[in-house]
Amino acid sequence: MCRERMHSMFRGISERLAVERDTRTIMAIGTAEINRVFAELADQVDQGVLTAEDDAPDDATIENEVAAAEQTEV
């Protein structure tokens, strides 16, 4: 889920970053947005809206990964 939020944030600021020429400004924008995303995630965890299970792979995914690993070992 965190990865999805970061990708979404990056898509949201990509045009803004594309027009910037100053590295310090680009870094400031990126840092502010990363901090915002993680603050939102932390708030959601604190409120009980977001739990570890929300980001955990389901059982079928785990089983598929184990099967694929076993096939590559043979």
Biopython code that builds the backbone (N, CA, C, O; Angstrom):
import numpy as np
from Bio.PDB.StructureBuilder import StructureBuilder

atoms = [
    (1, "MET", "N", (0.821, -1.184, 0.000)),
    (1, "MET", "CA", (0.000, 0.000, 0.000)),
    (1, "MET", "C", (0.873, 1.259, 0.000)),
    (1, "MET", "O", (0.579, 2.241, -0.681)),
    (2, "CYS", "N", (1.932, 1.200, 0.769)),
    (2, "CYS", "CA", (2.837, 2.357, 0.820)),
    (2, "CYS", "C", (3.415, 2.641, -0.562)),
    (2, "CYS", "O", (3.490, 3.793, -0.990)),
    (3, "ARG", "N", (3.817, 1.592, -1.247)),
    (3, "ARG", "CA", (4.379, 1.756, -2.589)),
    (3, "ARG", "C", (3.358, 2.400, -3.518)),
    (3, "ARG", "O", (3.698, 3.290, -4.298)),
    (4, "GLU", "N", (2.111, 1.952, -3.437)),
    (4, "GLU", "CA", (1.061, 2.514, -4.287)),
    (4, "GLU", "C", (0.854, 3.996, -3.988)),
    (4, "GLU", "O", (0.678, 4.803, -4.900)),
    (5, "ARG", "N", (0.875, 4.342, -2.720)),
    (5, "ARG", "CA", (0.713, 5.756, -2.348)),
    (5, "ARG", "C", (1.868, 6.601, -2.861)),
    (5, "ARG", "O", (1.666, 7.725, -3.322)),
    (6, "MET", "N", (3.087, 6.057, -2.780)),
    (6, "MET", "CA", (4.247, 6.803, -3.251)),
    (6, "MET", "C", (4.199, 6.986, -4.771)),
    (6, "MET", "O", (4.516, 8.061, -5.280)),
    (7, "HIS", "N", (3.803, 5.937, -5.489)),
    (7, "HIS", "CA", (3.665, 6.056, -6.950)),
    (7, "HIS", "C", (2.602, 7.094, -7.300)),
    (7, "HIS", "O", (2.789, 7.901, -8.211)),
    (8, "SER", "N", (1.502, 7.068, -6.583)),
    (8, "SER", "CA", (0.431, 8.032, -6.825)),
    (8, "SER", "C", (0.916, 9.455, -6.571)),
    (8, "SER", "O", (0.647, 10.361, -7.360)),
    (9, "MET", "N", (1.629, 9.644, -5.467)),
    (9, "MET", "CA", (2.168, 10.966, -5.145)),
    (9, "MET", "C", (3.116, 11.421, -6.250)),
    (9, "MET", "O", (3.064, 12.569, -6.692)),
    (10, "PHE", "N", (3.982, 10.511, -6.690)),
    (10, "PHE", "CA", (4.959, 10.876, -7.715)),
    (10, "PHE", "C", (4.279, 11.271, -9.020)),
    (10, "PHE", "O", (4.680, 12.238, -9.669)),
    (11, "ARG", "N", (3.241, 10.514, -9.405)),
    (11, "ARG", "CA", (2.474, 10.887, -10.612)),
    (11, "ARG", "C", (1.861, 12.270, -10.434)),
    (11, "ARG", "O", (1.805, 13.062, -11.375)),
    (12, "GLY", "N", (1.405, 12.550, -9.220)),
    (12, "GLY", "CA", (0.758, 13.830, -8.954)),
    (12, "GLY", "C", (1.687, 15.028, -9.056)),
    (12, "GLY", "O", (1.247, 16.125, -9.400)),
    (13, "ILE", "N", (2.977, 14.831, -8.759)),
    (13, "ILE", "CA", (3.909, 15.965, -8.797)),
    (13, "ILE", "C", (4.837, 15.938, -10.010)),
    (13, "ILE", "O", (5.679, 16.823, -10.160)),
    (14, "SER", "N", (4.697, 14.944, -10.868)),
    (14, "SER", "CA", (5.650, 14.775, -11.973)),
    (14, "SER", "C", (5.701, 15.986, -12.908)),
    (14, "SER", "O", (6.789, 16.399, -13.310)),
    (15, "GLU", "N", (4.568, 16.552, -13.256)),
    (15, "GLU", "CA", (4.579, 17.713, -14.156)),
    (15, "GLU", "C", (5.220, 18.919, -13.481)),
    (15, "GLU", "O", (5.947, 19.689, -14.107)),
    (16, "ARG", "N", (4.938, 19.064, -12.205)),
    (16, "ARG", "CA", (5.530, 20.171, -11.439)),
    (16, "ARG", "C", (7.048, 20.020, -11.396)),
    (16, "ARG", "O", (7.777, 20.998, -11.558)),
    (17, "LEU", "N", (7.524, 18.793, -11.177)),
    (17, "LEU", "CA", (8.969, 18.555, -11.135)),
    (17, "LEU", "C", (9.605, 18.754, -12.505)),
    (17, "LEU", "O", (10.739, 19.222, -12.604)),
    (18, "ALA", "N", (8.880, 18.400, -13.555)),
    (18, "ALA", "CA", (9.424, 18.487, -14.913)),
    (18, "ALA", "C", (9.773, 19.913, -15.312)),
    (18, "ALA", "O", (10.691, 20.120, -16.106)),
    (19, "VAL", "N", (9.072, 20.883, -14.787)),
    (19, "VAL", "CA", (9.349, 22.270, -15.160)),
    (19, "VAL", "C", (10.393, 22.927, -14.264)),
    (19, "VAL", "O", (10.878, 24.015, -14.575)),
    (20, "GLU", "N", (10.738, 22.288, -13.175)),
    (20, "GLU", "CA", (11.731, 22.853, -12.258)),
    (20, "GLU", "C", (13.145, 22.653, -12.794)),
    (20, "GLU", "O", (13.456, 21.621, -13.388)),
    (21, "ARG", "N", (13.976, 23.631, -12.580)),
    (21, "ARG", "CA", (15.372, 23.547, -12.997)),
    (21, "ARG", "C", (16.312, 23.460, -11.784)),
    (21, "ARG", "O", (17.416, 22.925, -11.885)),
    (22, "ASP", "N", (15.872, 23.979, -10.665)),
    (22, "ASP", "CA", (16.715, 24.052, -9.480)),
    (22, "ASP", "C", (16.621, 22.755, -8.672)),
    (22, "ASP", "O", (15.537, 22.366, -8.238)),
    (23, "THR", "N", (17.740, 22.103, -8.478)),
    (23, "THR", "CA", (17.786, 20.838, -7.750)),
    (23, "THR", "C", (17.251, 20.999, -6.332)),
    (23, "THR", "O", (16.554, 20.118, -5.829)),
    (24, "ARG", "N", (17.566, 22.099, -5.692)),
    (24, "ARG", "CA", (17.085, 22.327, -4.317)),
    (24, "ARG", "C", (15.570, 22.406, -4.269)),
    (24, "ARG", "O", (14.955, 21.902, -3.329)),
    (25, "THR", "N", (14.971, 23.020, -5.252)),
    (25, "THR", "CA", (13.515, 23.111, -5.307)),
    (25, "THR", "C", (12.901, 21.739, -5.541)),
    (25, "THR", "O", (11.908, 21.378, -4.910)),
    (26, "ILE", "N", (13.499, 20.976, -6.454)),
    (26, "ILE", "CA", (13.009, 19.623, -6.729)),
    (26, "ILE", "C", (13.084, 18.778, -5.467)),
    (26, "ILE", "O", (12.134, 18.070, -5.132)),
    (27, "MET", "N", (14.207, 18.850, -4.767)),
    (27, "MET", "CA", (14.368, 18.078, -3.527)),
    (27, "MET", "C", (13.374, 18.540, -2.465)),
    (27, "MET", "O", (12.830, 17.714, -1.733)),
    (28, "ALA", "N", (13.131, 19.830, -2.370)),
    (28, "ALA", "CA", (12.182, 20.349, -1.385)),
    (28, "ALA", "C", (10.768, 19.857, -1.673)),
    (28, "ALA", "O", (10.044, 19.463, -0.759)),
    (29, "ILE", "N", (10.380, 19.882, -2.936)),
    (29, "ILE", "CA", (9.057, 19.396, -3.325)),
    (29, "ILE", "C", (8.939, 17.904, -3.000)),
    (29, "ILE", "O", (7.965, 17.472, -2.384)),
    (30, "GLY", "N", (9.936, 17.125, -3.417)),
    (30, "GLY", "CA", (9.910, 15.686, -3.177)),
    (30, "GLY", "C", (9.881, 15.349, -1.698)),
    (30, "GLY", "O", (9.103, 14.496, -1.271)),
    (31, "THR", "N", (10.714, 16.004, -0.918)),
    (31, "THR", "CA", (10.766, 15.758, 0.519)),
    (31, "THR", "C", (9.446, 16.101, 1.187)),
    (31, "THR", "O", (8.957, 15.344, 2.025)),
    (32, "ALA", "N", (8.872, 17.226, 0.826)),
    (32, "ALA", "CA", (7.594, 17.640, 1.412)),
    (32, "ALA", "C", (6.487, 16.646, 1.078)),
    (32, "ALA", "O", (5.668, 16.313, 1.935)),
    (33, "GLU", "N", (6.462, 16.177, -0.152)),
    (33, "GLU", "CA", (5.427, 15.227, -0.561)),
    (33, "GLU", "C", (5.616, 13.862, 0.098)),
    (33, "GLU", "O", (4.641, 13.236, 0.514)),
    (34, "ILE", "N", (6.857, 13.397, 0.195)),
    (34, "ILE", "CA", (7.121, 12.125, 0.877)),
    (34, "ILE", "C", (6.694, 12.221, 2.337)),
    (34, "ILE", "O", (6.042, 11.315, 2.857)),
    (35, "ASN", "N", (7.059, 13.311, 2.995)),
    (35, "ASN", "CA", (6.660, 13.506, 4.390)),
    (35, "ASN", "C", (5.144, 13.538, 4.536)),
    (35, "ASN", "O", (4.598, 12.996, 5.496)),
    (36, "ARG", "N", (4.463, 14.173, 3.582)),
    (36, "ARG", "CA", (3.003, 14.246, 3.625)),
    (36, "ARG", "C", (2.381, 12.855, 3.520)),
    (36, "ARG", "O", (1.476, 12.518, 4.283)),
    (37, "VAL", "N", (2.871, 12.044, 2.568)),
    (37, "VAL", "CA", (2.327, 10.698, 2.370)),
    (37, "VAL", "C", (2.522, 9.856, 3.629)),
    (37, "VAL", "O", (1.591, 9.189, 4.080)),
    (38, "PHE", "N", (3.729, 9.886, 4.197)),
    (38, "PHE", "CA", (3.978, 9.082, 5.382)),
    (38, "PHE", "C", (3.209, 9.592, 6.596)),
    (38, "PHE", "O", (2.805, 8.795, 7.443)),
    (39, "ALA", "N", (3.000, 10.900, 6.698)),
    (39, "ALA", "CA", (2.189, 11.441, 7.790)),
    (39, "ALA", "C", (0.737, 10.979, 7.667)),
    (39, "ALA", "O", (0.099, 10.645, 8.666)),
    (40, "GLU", "N", (0.223, 10.962, 6.442)),
    (40, "GLU", "CA", (-1.141, 10.468, 6.219)),
    (40, "GLU", "C", (-1.258, 8.995, 6.586)),
    (40, "GLU", "O", (-2.227, 8.586, 7.226)),
    (41, "LEU", "N", (-0.268, 8.196, 6.181)),
    (41, "LEU", "CA", (-0.283, 6.776, 6.523)),
    (41, "LEU", "C", (-0.219, 6.580, 8.033)),
    (41, "LEU", "O", (-0.942, 5.747, 8.580)),
    (42, "ALA", "N", (0.640, 7.340, 8.714)),
    (42, "ALA", "CA", (0.760, 7.233, 10.167)),
    (42, "ALA", "C", (-0.546, 7.631, 10.853)),
    (42, "ALA", "O", (-0.963, 6.988, 11.816)),
    (43, "ASP", "N", (-1.184, 8.677, 10.365)),
    (43, "ASP", "CA", (-2.480, 9.096, 10.923)),
    (43, "ASP", "C", (-3.521, 7.997, 10.759)),
    (43, "ASP", "O", (-4.303, 7.736, 11.673)),
    (44, "GLN", "N", (-3.531, 7.355, 9.596)),
    (44, "GLN", "CA", (-4.491, 6.283, 9.353)),
    (44, "GLN", "C", (-4.224, 5.082, 10.255)),
    (44, "GLN", "O", (-5.164, 4.429, 10.708)),
    (45, "VAL", "N", (-2.956, 4.787, 10.518)),
    (45, "VAL", "CA", (-2.626, 3.699, 11.442)),
    (45, "VAL", "C", (-3.082, 4.074, 12.845)),
    (45, "VAL", "O", (-3.695, 3.259, 13.535)),
    (46, "ASP", "N", (-2.792, 5.289, 13.270)),
    (46, "ASP", "CA", (-3.196, 5.751, 14.607)),
    (46, "ASP", "C", (-4.710, 5.712, 14.794)),
    (46, "ASP", "O", (-5.199, 5.413, 15.884)),
    (47, "GLN", "N", (-5.441, 6.011, 13.740)),
    (47, "GLN", "CA", (-6.901, 6.018, 13.808)),
    (47, "GLN", "C", (-7.495, 4.623, 13.675)),
    (47, "GLN", "O", (-8.700, 4.447, 13.851)),
    (48, "GLY", "N", (-6.669, 3.633, 13.369)),
    (48, "GLY", "CA", (-7.155, 2.275, 13.205)),
    (48, "GLY", "C", (-7.760, 2.006, 11.845)),
    (48, "GLY", "O", (-8.331, 0.940, 11.615)),
    (49, "VAL", "N", (-7.640, 2.962, 10.945)),
    (49, "VAL", "CA", (-8.188, 2.810, 9.595)),
    (49, "VAL", "C", (-7.306, 1.891, 8.766)),
    (49, "VAL", "O", (-7.799, 1.157, 7.910)),
    (50, "LEU", "N", (-6.009, 1.929, 9.017)),
    (50, "LEU", "CA", (-5.036, 1.159, 8.265)),
    (50, "LEU", "C", (-4.332, 0.207, 9.221)),
    (50, "LEU", "O", (-3.842, 0.622, 10.272)),
    (51, "THR", "N", (-4.283, -1.074, 8.852)),
    (51, "THR", "CA", (-3.635, -2.072, 9.694)),
    (51, "THR", "C", (-2.595, -2.825, 8.883)),
    (51, "THR", "O", (-2.523, -2.676, 7.663)),
    (52, "ALA", "N", (-1.794, -3.629, 9.557)),
    (52, "ALA", "CA", (-0.764, -4.415, 8.875)),
    (52, "ALA", "C", (-1.381, -5.368, 7.861)),
    (52, "ALA", "O", (-0.768, -5.662, 6.834)),
    (53, "GLU", "N", (-2.577, -5.849, 8.136)),
    (53, "GLU", "CA", (-3.238, -6.776, 7.218)),
    (53, "GLU", "C", (-3.582, -6.115, 5.889)),
    (53, "GLU", "O", (-3.701, -6.800, 4.872)),
    (54, "ASP", "N", (-3.745, -4.785, 5.883)),
    (54, "ASP", "CA", (-4.074, -4.084, 4.641)),
    (54, "ASP", "C", (-2.951, -4.183, 3.618)),
    (54, "ASP", "O", (-3.195, -4.104, 2.414)),
    (55, "ASP", "N", (-1.729, -4.354, 4.089)),
    (55, "ASP", "CA", (-0.590, -4.403, 3.187)),
    (55, "ASP", "C", (-0.036, -5.814, 3.023)),
    (55, "ASP", "O", (0.892, -6.039, 2.246)),
    (56, "ALA", "N", (-0.610, -6.758, 3.758)),
    (56, "ALA", "CA", (-0.117, -8.132, 3.698)),
    (56, "ALA", "C", (-0.651, -8.838, 2.462)),
    (56, "ALA", "O", (-1.805, -8.641, 2.081)),
    (57, "PRO", "N", (0.189, -9.663, 1.830)),
    (57, "PRO", "CA", (-0.315, -10.423, 0.681)),
    (57, "PRO", "C", (-1.314, -11.474, 1.144)),
    (57, "PRO", "O", (-1.215, -11.987, 2.259)),
    (58, "ASP", "N", (-2.261, -11.786, 0.294)),
    (58, "ASP", "CA", (-3.236, -12.806, 0.681)),
    (58, "ASP", "C", (-2.608, -14.196, 0.588)),
    (58, "ASP", "O", (-1.520, -14.357, 0.036)),
    (59, "ASP", "N", (-3.304, -15.199, 1.134)),
    (59, "ASP", "CA", (-2.771, -16.562, 1.184)),
    (59, "ASP", "C", (-2.464, -17.117, -0.198)),
    (59, "ASP", "O", (-1.467, -17.818, -0.370)),
    (60, "ALA", "N", (-3.297, -16.819, -1.182)),
    (60, "ALA", "CA", (-3.075, -17.320, -2.543)),
    (60, "ALA", "C", (-1.777, -16.762, -3.109)),
    (60, "ALA", "O", (-1.038, -17.481, -3.781)),
    (61, "THR", "N", (-1.493, -15.503, -2.849)),
    (61, "THR", "CA", (-0.250, -14.901, -3.330)),
    (61, "THR", "C", (0.951, -15.579, -2.702)),
    (61, "THR", "O", (1.926, -15.887, -3.386)),
    (62, "ILE", "N", (0.881, -15.813, -1.402)),
    (62, "ILE", "CA", (1.974, -16.477, -0.697)),
    (62, "ILE", "C", (2.180, -17.879, -1.250)),
    (62, "ILE", "O", (3.314, -18.291, -1.492)),
    (63, "GLU", "N", (1.090, -18.617, -1.452)),
    (63, "GLU", "CA", (1.196, -19.974, -1.993)),
    (63, "GLU", "C", (1.822, -19.968, -3.384)),
    (63, "GLU", "O", (2.645, -20.828, -3.696)),
    (64, "ASN", "N", (1.442, -19.015, -4.213)),
    (64, "ASN", "CA", (2.013, -18.915, -5.566)),
    (64, "ASN", "C", (3.504, -18.612, -5.513)),
    (64, "ASN", "O", (4.277, -19.167, -6.292)),
    (65, "GLU", "N", (3.915, -17.733, -4.597)),
    (65, "GLU", "CA", (5.328, -17.394, -4.475)),
    (65, "GLU", "C", (6.138, -18.590, -3.989)),
    (65, "GLU", "O", (7.247, -18.825, -4.467)),
    (66, "VAL", "N", (5.588, -19.346, -3.042)),
    (66, "VAL", "CA", (6.269, -20.549, -2.550)),
    (66, "VAL", "C", (6.401, -21.573, -3.670)),
    (66, "VAL", "O", (7.471, -22.153, -3.852)),
    (67, "ALA", "N", (5.328, -21.803, -4.424)),
    (67, "ALA", "CA", (5.367, -22.760, -5.537)),
    (67, "ALA", "C", (6.388, -22.343, -6.579)),
    (67, "ALA", "O", (7.121, -23.187, -7.095)),
    (68, "ALA", "N", (6.452, -21.066, -6.895)),
    (68, "ALA", "CA", (7.405, -20.581, -7.880)),
    (68, "ALA", "C", (8.838, -20.747, -7.384)),
    (68, "ALA", "O", (9.727, -21.099, -8.159)),
    (69, "ALA", "N", (9.062, -20.498, -6.119)),
    (69, "ALA", "CA", (10.400, -20.674, -5.536)),
    (69, "ALA", "C", (10.818, -22.147, -5.568)),
    (69, "ALA", "O", (11.971, -22.472, -5.850)),
    (70, "GLU", "N", (9.874, -23.013, -5.279)),
    (70, "GLU", "CA", (10.169, -24.454, -5.288)),
    (70, "GLU", "C", (10.509, -24.931, -6.703)),
    (70, "GLU", "O", (11.377, -25.788, -6.871)),
    (71, "GLN", "N", (9.848, -24.395, -7.703)),
    (71, "GLN", "CA", (10.106, -24.787, -9.087)),
    (71, "GLN", "C", (11.491, -24.341, -9.536)),
    (71, "GLN", "O", (12.156, -25.046, -10.295)),
    (72, "THR", "N", (11.926, -23.177, -9.073)),
    (72, "THR", "CA", (13.242, -22.679, -9.504)),
    (72, "THR", "C", (14.364, -23.427, -8.807)),
    (72, "THR", "O", (15.486, -23.461, -9.312)),
    (73, "GLU", "N", (14.083, -24.031, -7.650)),
    (73, "GLU", "CA", (15.103, -24.790, -6.921)),
    (73, "GLU", "C", (15.368, -26.135, -7.568)),
    (73, "GLU", "O", (16.455, -26.692, -7.414)),
    (74, "VAL", "N", (14.393, -26.666, -8.290)),
    (74, "VAL", "CA", (14.518, -28.004, -8.889)),
    (74, "VAL", "C", (15.365, -27.995, -10.109)),
    (74, "VAL", "O", (15.567, -29.040, -10.728)),
]
sb = StructureBuilder()
sb.init_structure("model")
sb.init_model(0)
sb.init_chain("A")
sb.init_seg("    ")
for serial, (resi, resn, name, xyz) in enumerate(atoms, 1):
    if name == "N":
        sb.init_residue(resn, " ", resi, " ")
    sb.init_atom(name, np.array(xyz, "f"), 0.0, 1.0, " ", f" {name:<3s}", serial, name[0])
structure = sb.get_structure()
